[in-house]
Amino acid sequence: MSALARWCFRHRWSVVLLWLILLVSAVGASSALGSKYANDFNLPDTDSSRALKLLDQAFPNQNGETDTIVWHVREGSVRDAAPRERVEQMLATVAKLPDVASVESPFAEAGAMQISSDGRTAYAPVTFSKGGDKLTAEQMKEFVATARAAEQGAGLQVEAGGSAVNLAEDEGGHTSELVGVLAAAVVLFLAFGSLFGMLLPLVTAIFGVGTAVSVIGLLSHTMTVADLSSVLATLVGLGVGIDYALFVVTRHRKGLLLGLDPEEAAVRAVNTSGRAVIFAGGTVCVALLGMFTMRLTFLNGVALGSALTVVLTVVASITLLPALLGILGMRVLSRRQRRRLAADGPARTGAAGAAERWSALVQRRPWPLAALAVLLMAAISLPTLSLRLGSSDQGNNAEATTSRRAYDLLADGFGPGFNGPLTIVAETPAAGDHEALDSLVGRLREVPGVAEVAALPAKPDATVGVVRVVPTTSPQAEETDRLIDRLRADVIPPAERGTTLRAYVGGQTALFKDFATVLGHRLPLFIGVIVALGFVLLLLAFRSVVVPLTAAVMNLVAAAASFGLLVALFQWGWGGEAVAAGRAGPIEAFLPMIMLSLLFGLSMDYQVFLVSRMHEEWVQSGDNARAVRVGLAETSRVINSAAVIMICVFSAFVLTGERQMAMFGIGLAGAVAMDAFVLRTVLVPALMHVLGRANWWLPAWLDRWLPHVAVEPAEEPVLTAPEDRRQPVGAGDHA
C-alpha cells in the first residue's frame, strides 16, 4: 500500500489524467450506446411463471407492452357527442404513433365493458409492438402528451397509465444527487474548515460513481439489469465513496498537523485508513455479490452494479485521492491550521474536547447508557414484527403524476381490483377439459373477494384457456394476496380433479406476490450467511470472539430498527406524501436483501474504524478501559461526521419522488443514524467497558490456527524533535 500511495503521490498529474480518460470514455460510450434496463421478476417453478410461459407459447405475437388511456367527465357521459368526438380524434392520432400496434376503443362494438356503469369513466388499452424495455422515454412522453391533448377545459380529464408510462414521468434529472452532494459539502467544510479539504472526498466519490454508473449502463446491453440499479448505485457510491475518502483525508490531515511532510502523511494515511477502506469496501462487495446465491435474475444486476460502484470508489480512494493530496499539498489544512502549525509546531496527539468528555462519560456510566440505548433501539424496531413484503402499485405514485391519476380514475370507475387483475391460464389438452374450465369459471364467480370473472374467447380446438379475474381489493392489498392463495389451494384443485386440466394463477399481481414469497423464504438463510461472514472477517481482524459477536448482534439490531422505521412510514402510512410514501402498502420484496447487504458493509465500516483504534491501544497497553476510552475519543468525531454525510446523501433520495428510492434513502439514512449515534458511540463502547478484558478473549487453539491480518496497522511514531523534519508552511503546494 505504501508503494502504491507513494507512486500515485509522485505521479499525481498522470494519475488524474488516467482517471479523467476513464471517466470521459465511460460516460461517452454510455451516452452513445444508451442503456437497456429491464425488470425481470420471473421465477421458475411458480404458478405465475408457468402462466406467463403458457401465454407466450399460445400467443407469441401478443407480448408487446400494453398501457391504458383513461378519461373521465365530471358531468354527463363519456358517450356524449362533445367528449366522444375529442376522444375518438385523440385515439386515432395515438394509433398512428410509432410502435403502436393497436388501440381498443370503448366505442367499438366489443368495447362496451370499457365504460363504467355510471357512464362517466372509460378507458382504451393501447398495445405496442415492442416490450416495455424497448420503448424510449421520448416515445412515452409523446404518447402521454398526445393522449392528454384531448382534455377540453374542466369538463374532460384524460390520463395515461401503465408501467411504460413511468418512463415519461422520469424527469431524468439529478436533483436528489445534487442536494445530497451539497449537504455533504457543508458537513465536510464544517469538519475540515478548508475548501480544498471539503472538495477532496466529493471529487473522489464523483469520479468513482460517474464511471461506475456509465459502466452499469453498458452492462445492461449484455445482461439483465434492473432500472433502479443506476440510481441505487449512485446512492451507495456517493455515500460510501465520500466516507471512504473522508477517512483517508482525516488521517492525512492528522499527519500534517503532527509534523509530517505531505508525501509521508499521504503514504501513511493510505497505508492505515486506506487498508481499512479496502477491508470495509471488500465486505460490502462480498455481501452484495452474495445476492447471486438467491438465483434471482432481478437481483443479479442490482448486486453487480452496486458492487462495481463500491470497487471503483475504493480504487479512487487509494489512487486518485493520494494524487490529489499531492497536488494540494498543505492546502488540505485550513489557513488557521497552517498558521498555527508554522507558529507553534506540530500538534500533540490524542483527542480533546467534546469527544474526550463523551468517552469519559461512557466509561463512568456504562450500564445506564447501555440500557437507554437498548430501550431506544427496541422501540424503533418494534414495527418490524409487522413487516409484510410485496410490491407497491401505481396508486403509490405521486399525486401529480398521470399514472397515479389514471390509477385513481380506474379504481373509482371500475373498482380497486381493476388495476391488478389476475390471469388464470389453463392447459386444456383433452376435450373434457373445456367443460372443467367452464365449471371453474362458475366457481370463481362465487369466491369471496372476486368482483368480476370473464373467460376470454378461444377457438374450439385451443389447448390453452384464459380467464380474467378482477379482485375486489387493490393489487397491493393483503386481501388480494389471500385471494390468490385461496384460488390456488381451495378453488382450482377441485376443478382439476379427474381431468387433465391444469390451471395457473398469473398476471402481474400474482407475479409480484410469488416474487415476495420466494424472497421471504430465502431471507433468513441470506441473513445467516452475511452475519457469519461478518463474524469471520472481524475474528480475523481483531483476534477476538466477543468483538465480532457483538458486531453481529449490532448489525442485526441496526437492520431491525431500519425496517421498523420503514414499516411505520410506508407500510402503516405514517409518512404520507411527505416522504414519497403514498398510500400505505407493503415493503418492496427485494429491498430487505439489498439493504441488508449495504447495512452489513456500512456497519462493518464503522466497527472496523472504531475497534481498530481500540485494538491498537489494547495491544500497546493491555488496559481495556483505556483502550475503549481512547478509541472512542479519537474516532467518534470522524464516525459522526461520516454518518452525517451518509444521512444527507441518503435522505436526499426522497426528492426523487419514487417510493422505492424513498424507501432505500430513508431506510439507509435511519440505519446509519442509529448505527453511528446510538450503537457505535454508545452501546458498543458501553458494553465493552462492562465486559472488560473478556472483549479480547480468544481460545489458545484458535489463536494458533488463525492467520494474522492487520486491517489498519499502527502508525509509526512521528519524530518531531529535529527542527528540520518539519514541513514549512506552504511547502508542497504544487497546484
DRENTI-829275 format. One record per residue (C-alpha): x negated, y negated, z. Coordinates in steps of 0.001 Angstrom, whole numbers, padded with zeros to 6 digits, always signed. Layout:
<atoms>
XYZ
...
</atoms>
This chain:
<atoms>
+000000+000000+000000
-002835-002406+000833
-004490-001889-002560
-001183-002433-004399
-000399-005591-002443
-003889-006978-002965
-003768-006294-006710
-000379-007991-007053
-001570-010956-004999
-004694-011465-007096
-002929-010873-010447
+000135-012842-009438
+000881-014522-012749
+000578-011239-014644
+002986-009554-012211
+005530-012350-012504
+005247-012241-016310
+005823-008470-016341
+008936-008850-014206
+010206-011649-016459
+009712-009446-019526
+011522-006564-017807
+014458-008762-016741
+014842-010539-020086
+014570-007261-022025
+017178-005525-019862
+019600-008451-019995
+019099-008882-023744
+019674-005203-024505
+022741-005088-022280
+024205-008209-023920
+023580-006852-027408
+024981-003369-026808
+027671-004249-024272
+028957-001662-021815
+031264+001361-021900
+032528+001612-018352
+035200+004255-017795
+037002+005646-014745
+037215+009424-014704
+039376+010658-011829
+039928+014055-013400
+039326+017015-011069
+039034+020648-012148
+041365+023231-010650
+044076+020786-009613
+047681+020536-010755
+047201+017083-012211
+044127+018075-014241
+045904+021141-015639
+048876+018964-016602
+046585+016470-018317
+044810+019212-020228
+048098+020684-021422
+049313+017270-022611
+046100+016703-024558
+046458+020091-026219
+050151+019700-027033
+049999+016039-028117
+046423+015412-029330
+047359+012251-031207
+049073+010552-028277
+046161+009895-025972
+045880+006179-026582
+046305+003545-023860
+049911+002630-023084
+050735-000676-021412
+054022-002450-020873
+055596-005793-021703
+058317-006746-019214
+060757-009646-019409
+063466-010970-017154
+066219-013547-017472
+067447-015432-014445
+070927-015873-015877
+072910-013875-018369
+071483-010746-020005
+068394-009812-021991
+070854-008777-024729
+071982-012388-025199
+071103-013845-028578
+068589-016507-027473
+066244-014357-025322
+066649-011352-027604
+065592-013312-030680
+062468-014676-028984
+061525-011251-027605
+062025-009453-030914
+059815-012004-032655
+057182-011508-029989
+057323-007688-030218
+056927-007898-033981
+053828-010054-033531
+052405-007680-030908
+052900-004750-033278
+050529-006438-035739
+047715-006912-033229
+044515-004875-033794
+044611-001278-032464
+048324-001421-031562
+049830+001887-032721
+053471+001431-031710
+055902-000774-029825
+059094+000777-028434
+061763-001912-028362
+064635-001590-025873
+066923-002954-028593
+066360+000123-030754
+068871+002965-030652
+066662+005116-028381
+065726+002254-026045
+068898+001781-024023
+067255+003162-020885
+064620+000433-021090
+067140-002164-019903
+068013-002387-016234
+071526-001641-015012
+072202-005342-014368
+071007-006233-017869
+068546-008861-016664
+065251-006950-016959
+063834-004951-019878
+060513-003517-020934
+058752-002292-024050
+055950+000296-023909
+053034-000646-026174
+050767+002228-027252
+047287+001514-028571
+045347+003703-030952
+042399+003737-028562
+041894+004744-024978
+041688+002039-022335
+037911+002401-022021
+037517+001462-025703
+039647-001684-025617
+037910-005016-025042
+038768-007854-022712
+039255-010162-025708
+041837-007796-027203
+043782-007579-023971
+043690-011331-023452
+045162-011765-026927
+047779-009121-026117
+048792-010862-022870
+048809-014324-024462
+050971-013107-027381
+053452-011474-025013
+053746-014430-022671
+054147-016890-025526
+057782-015728-025753
+058702-017441-022483
+061410-020003-023047
+061418-022693-020398
+062513-021488-016983
+065079-019065-018317
+062832-016261-019575
+059895-014675-017753
+057536-012409-019691
+054714-010395-018090
+052334-007616-019126
+051419-004610-017001
+049234-001531-017274
+045688-000528-016473
+044122-002122-019575
+045757-005463-018736
+043285-005701-015853
+040628-006409-018483
+042426-009633-019359
+042649-010625-015701
+038942-010091-015025
+037519-013571-015300
+034025-012138-015639
+032631-014942-013509
+030196-014642-010661
+031836-016895-008079
+031548-014344-005303
+027884-013613-006031
+027101-017334-006210
+028861-018100-002936
+027093-015184-001249
+023688-016303-002513
+024298-019919-001455
+025345-018814+002022
+022254-016606+002255
+020126-019569+001165
+021472-021677+004030
+020704-018940+006561
+017193-018452+005159
+016475-022172+005255
+017615-022394+008862
+015496-019368+009743
+012325-020482+007914
+012636-024264+007785
+010927-024075+004382
+012394-024450+000919
+009864-022072-000614
+010265-019601+002225
+014015-019658+001556
+013611-019102-002192
+011295-016086-001979
+013868-013476-000797
+016501-014892-003149
+014287-014825-006227
+013050-011324-005424
+016587-009986-004959
+017880-011698-008112
+015120-010173-010247
+015838-006692-008875
+019626-006963-009098
+019675-008653-012505
+017510-005943-014017
+019473-003138-012342
+022929-004355-013385
+021789-004690-017001
+020348-001163-016968
+023611+000169-015461
+025483-001318-018421
+023128+000521-020760
+023574+003758-018799
+027325+003562-019395
+026605+004440-023038
+025029+007764-022038
+027159+008884-019070
+030478+008132-017398
+030046+005057-015198
+032999+003602-013270
+033885-000019-013970
+033254-001022-010348
+029643+000237-010487
+028078-003031-011624
+029941-005177-009100
+029195-002725-006307
+025531-002573-007340
+025395-006372-007226
+026941-006381-003760
+024500-003772-002471
+021471-005154-004268
+021903-008722-003069
+022423-007551+000500
+019520-005136+000824
+017262-006997-001613
+017390-010253+000339
+016986-008376+003613
+014011-006318+002447
+012239-009411+001174
+013129-011198+004409
+011332-008543+006475
+008176-008839+004385
+008189-012646+004288
+008775-012821+008047
+005730-010598+008683
+003689-012634+006182
+004560-015912+007891
+003682-014401+011240
+000248-013501+009877
-000292-017039+008605
+000639-018503+011993
-001829-016113+013654
-004633-017499+011505
-004861-015060+008581
-005544-016368+005092
-002601-015939+002657
-004051-012906+000882
-004761-010972+004076
-001371-011963+005536
+000415-010721+002400
-001533-007461+002328
-000781-006736+005984
+002879-007679+005540
+003310-005239+002671
+001316-002543+004466
+003548-002810+007553
+007010-004181+006761
+006646-003034+003167
+006314+000559+004348
+009454+000167+006464
+011237-001262+003432
+010265+001775+001335
+011417+004093+004104
+014740+002288+004532
+015328+001994+000783
+014478+005650+000321
+017051+006711+002890
+019724+004607+001167
+018912+006194-002190
+018915+009725-000802
+022284+009117+000849
+023726+007604-002329
+022449+010372-004556
+023914+012838-002067
+027250+011989-003677
+026206+014178-006610
+026804+017161-004333
+030507+016286-004364
+030638+017268-008063
+032911+014365-008983
+032253+012511-012231
+033678+009254-010889
+031140+009127-008038
+028085+010106-010075
+027830+006842-011994
+028505+004784-008864
+025820+006666-006931
+023206+006423-009680
+023871+002745-010338
+023673+001755-006675
+020570+003892-006061
+018852+002390-009112
+019583-001093-007783
+018099-000252-004382
+014981+001219-006038
+014410-001902-008127
+014910-004240-005152
+012385-002196-003144
+009870-002273-006010
+010378-006034-006342
+009762-006450-002590
+006352-004739-002742
+005133-006036-006123
+006851-009257-007183
+007036-010637-003657
+003276-010481-002881
+002656-012086-006268
+004992-014952-005372
+003317-015218-001970
+000032-015662-003789
+001490-018449-005929
+002930-020359-002971
+000056-019872-000539
+000528-021765+002718
+003686-023466+001454
+005662-020475+002679
+005410-022247+006043
+007273-025455+006725
+005333-028723+006756
+005672-028946+010517
+004252-025454+010937
+001310-026279+008680
+000575-029477+010594
+000782-027630+013920
-001472-024856+012638
-004057-027418+011493
-003918-029323+014780
-003545-026549+017371
-004924-023484+015626
-003320-020056+015412
-000206-019402+017485
-000072-016880+020308
+001515-013505+019743
+004711-012337+021370
+008280-013552+021437
+009622-016616+023133
+012849-018448+023645
+016365-017030+023448
+015278-013640+022094
+012927-013082+025018
+015557-014172+027550
+018183-011895+025996
+015798-008949+026044
+015082-009549+029732
+018823-009702+030459
+019402-006347+028741
+016622-004871+030877
+018190-006208+034095
+021819-005309+033277
+021799-002246+031000
+024873-000483+032447
+027393-003386+032301
+026249-004431+028824
+026400-000852+027527
+029898-000368+028959
+031104-003635+027414
+029671-002661+024014
+031286+000793+024155
+034692-000663+025025
+034483-003181+022192
+033482-000579+019602
+036161+001846+020821
+038872-000816+020489
+037826-001711+016934
+037507+001960+015957
+040937+002998+017243
+042857+002329+013979
+040568+004827+012220
+042755+007578+013666
+045478+006415+011241
+043219+006461+008169
+045084+007531+005012
+043179+007961+001762
+044854+007247-001543
+044879+004726-004347
+046424+001291-004410
+048582+000324-007381
+049106-002928-009258
+051529-004001-006563
+048399-004855-004588
+047022-007179-007245
+047029-010897-006544
+050458-012518-006848
+049148-014876-009525
+048260-012047-011929
+050580-010989-014736
+050091-007300-013877
+051394-007894-010346
+054392-009865-011608
+055153-007146-014185
+054959-004535-011441
+057394-006509-009259
+059837-007045-012137
+059904-003317-012926
+060267-002398-009256
+063162-004841-008802
+064888-003850-012027
+064360-000086-012108
+063292+000908-008586
+059905+001028-006788
+059058+004502-008085
+059370+003420-011698
+055787+002083-011652
+054407+005528-010856
+056464+008280-012464
+055442+011903-012088
+054996+014065-015172
+055802+017743-014825
+054142+019631-017657
+055301+023219-018108
+053936+026100-020125
+056859+027911-021812
+055330+030766-023833
+058453+033003-023746
+061983+032254-024958
+063467+032665-021490
+061097+030059-020092
+063142+027277-021668
+066148+028268-019574
+063949+028406-016476
+062702+024898-017269
+066296+023642-017675
+067092+025197-014290
+064081+023407-012791
+065325+020089-014169
+068664+020644-012409
+066940+021433-009120
+064741+018336-009407
+067817+016095-009519
+068846+017412-006089
+065471+016869-004387
+065440+014076-001778
+063117+011277-002854
+063814+011730-006590
+065547+008791-008251
+065619+009956-011863
+064810+013081-013897
+064550+013230-017675
+063370+016109-019850
+061599+014760-022924
+062865+016086-026278
+060928+019099-027566
+061017+021287-030681
+062771+024679-030323
+059502+026559-030829
+057460+024322-028481
+055401+026109-025845
+054955+023019-023672
+057763+021131-021944
+057517+017723-020327
+059785+016388-017566
+059605+012829-016274
+060398+012408-012563
+060799+008949-011037
+060408+008852-007222
+062470+006544-005030
+059283+005140-003473
+056248+003300-004837
+053176+005137-006196
+051039+004352-003143
+053747+005154-000553
+053139+008052+001809
+056653+009340+000977
+055567+009769-002660
+052646+011940-001538
+055016+014099+000474
+057354+014383-002536
+054508+015714-004694
+053666+018306-002023
+057337+019297-001792
+057648+019758-005548
+054542+021918-005716
+055270+024032-002653
+059076+024327-002482
+060716+023357-005784
+058565+024640-008658
+057574+028138-007337
+061208+029432-007174
+061786+028285-010757
+058664+030132-011925
+059529+033379-010162
+060303+036217-012550
+059245+034243-015636
+056060+033256-017465
+056903+029583-016870
+054053+027666-015216
+054726+024055-014267
+052231+021475-013001
+052850+018082-011414
+050750+015485-013181
+050738+011811-014043
+048530+009051-012730
+050132+009041-009275
+049589+012795-008850
+046063+012489-010244
+045127+009865-007634
+046701+011950-004884
+044685+015023-005891
+041548+012892-006043
+042159+011650-002489
+042919+015161-001229
+039720+016642-002655
+037593+013800-001296
+039241+014054+002100
+038461+017771+002312
+034813+017251+001346
+034236+014171+003511
+033317+015999+006779
+030604+018007+005007
+029226+014839+003429
+029126+013082+006801
+027343+016052+008348
+024722+016085+005589
+023812+012393+005804
+023805+012394+009630
+021499+015431+009643
+019287+013753+007059
+019018+010633+009203
+018160+012714+012251
+015310+014490+010452
+013865+011285+008994
+013832+009485+012346
+012483+012588+014049
+009516+012465+011684
+009121+008713+012052
+009213+008400+015859
+008422+011940+017050
+011328+011901+019458
+014544+013892+019769
+016524+011282+021690
+015847+008307+019390
+017237+009980+016202
+020122+011485+018184
+021047+008035+019485
+020741+006608+015972
+023026+009313+014555
+025698+008539+017134
+025336+004792+016495
+025743+005325+012743
+028987+007210+013307
+030224+004550+015722
+029456+001776+013219
+031282+003677+010465
+034301+004331+012694
+034517+000657+013626
+034225-000370+009990
+037044+001943+008927
+039116+000771+011891
+038813-002764+010575
+039809-001669+007071
+042828+000290+008295
+044099-002710+010268
+043628-005203+007435
+044509-003166+004369
+046494-000093+005415
+048530-001812+008118
+048619-005041+006116
+047306-007424+008765
+045044-009126+006208
+047710-010015+003648
+046780-012111+000651
+044108-013946+002671
+041652-011070+002186
+042985-009834-001171
+044695-007020+000712
+048043-007489-000987
+050745-005195+000321
+049925-002590+002930
+048599+000530+001252
+046159+003413+001595
+042392+003064+001765
+040782+003821-001600
+039857+007507-001624
+036321+007026-002924
+035498+004194-000526
+034502+006259+002569
+031792+008231+000775
+030263+005187-000880
+030465+003096+002272
+029068+005847+004478
+026079+006189+002170
+025398+002463+002326
+026048+002149+006060
+023745+005067+006706
+020928+003276+004901
+021622-000140+006397
+021811+001281+009912
+018547+003135+009345
+017070-000141+008160
+017801-001915+011443
+016982+001149+013552
+013571+001549+011936
+012736-002140+012255
+013804-002216+015918
+012442+001089+017174
+009175+001000+015219
+008096-002032+017251
+009226-000327+020466
+007365+002840+019477
+004218+000854+018739
+004352-000724+022207
+005137+002650+023821
+002085+004278+022208
-000126+001448+023439
+001243+001029+026997
+003166+004173+027912
+005688+001870+029645
+009238+002455+028308
+010740-000665+029924
+008036-002870+028433
+008293-001139+025053
+012064-001687+024820
+011867-005258+026117
+009046-006334+023788
+010504-004500+020801
+013903-006133+021189
+012462-009578+021854
+010218-009529+018785
+012692-008051+016307
+016145-009256+017358
+015836-012614+015630
+014896-011195+012244
+017517-008437+012594
+020180-011024+013379
+019057-013246+010502
+019124-010293+008126
+022573-009332+009391
+023957-012853+008907
+022648-012845+005335
+024281-009497+004587
+027538-010624+006171
+027558-013740+003983
+026834-011788+000796
+029322-009012+001515
+032116-011291+002759
+031869-013420-000366
+033155-010490-002426
+036615-011173-001073
+036591-014020-003604
+036771-011524-006479
+040477-011195-005693
+040219-007430-006217
+041468-005203-003429
+038777-002578-003926
+035900-005052-003789
+037511-006855-000848
+037562-003509+000984
+033896-002952+000289
+032949-006501+001218
+034883-006684+004473
+034061-003100+005453
+030331-003558+004934
+030270-007056+006460
+032135-005837+009541
+029897-002794+009888
+026726-004880+009609
+028010-007394+012155
+028890-004734+014697
+025730-002747+013982
+023354-005689+014372
+025038-007770+017075
+026540-005006+019211
+024750-001717+018579
+021132-002612+017808
+020768-005640+020077
+022971-004481+022975
+023934-000819+023123
+020781+000834+021755
+018278-001093+023942
+020580-000787+026987
+020770+002999+026565
+017021+003161+026036
+016478+001345+029327
+018830+003788+031043
+017168+006862+029522
+013650+005697+030357
+010770+007962+029319
+013266+010539+028007
+013587+008357+024898
+010246+009660+023671
+010631+013308+024624
+009601+015888+022056
+009085+019609+022728
+005413+020571+022535
+006038+023274+019931
+007905+020812+017718
+005178+018209+018167
+002606+020674+016816
+004829+021632+013898
+005929+018153+012734
+003700+016236+010284
+002564+012759+011328
+004332+009982+009457
+003630+006282+010015
+006657+004250+008939
+005131+000955+009987
+001527+001245+011175
+000329-001041+013922
-001225-004261+012777
-004933-004731+013133
-005908-007338+015741
-006328-010825+014378
-009738-012277+015143
-009264-015993+015587
-012274-016924+017717
-014743-017813+014951
-013630-021128+013587
-014486-020193+010021
-011930-017357+009979
-009047-019817+009927
-007451-020737+006663
-007469-024512+006209
-004088-026063+005802
-003239-026290+002131
-005715-023629+001047
-004159-021021-001145
-001591-023452-002577
-002037-022473-006199
+001373-023331-007624
</atoms>
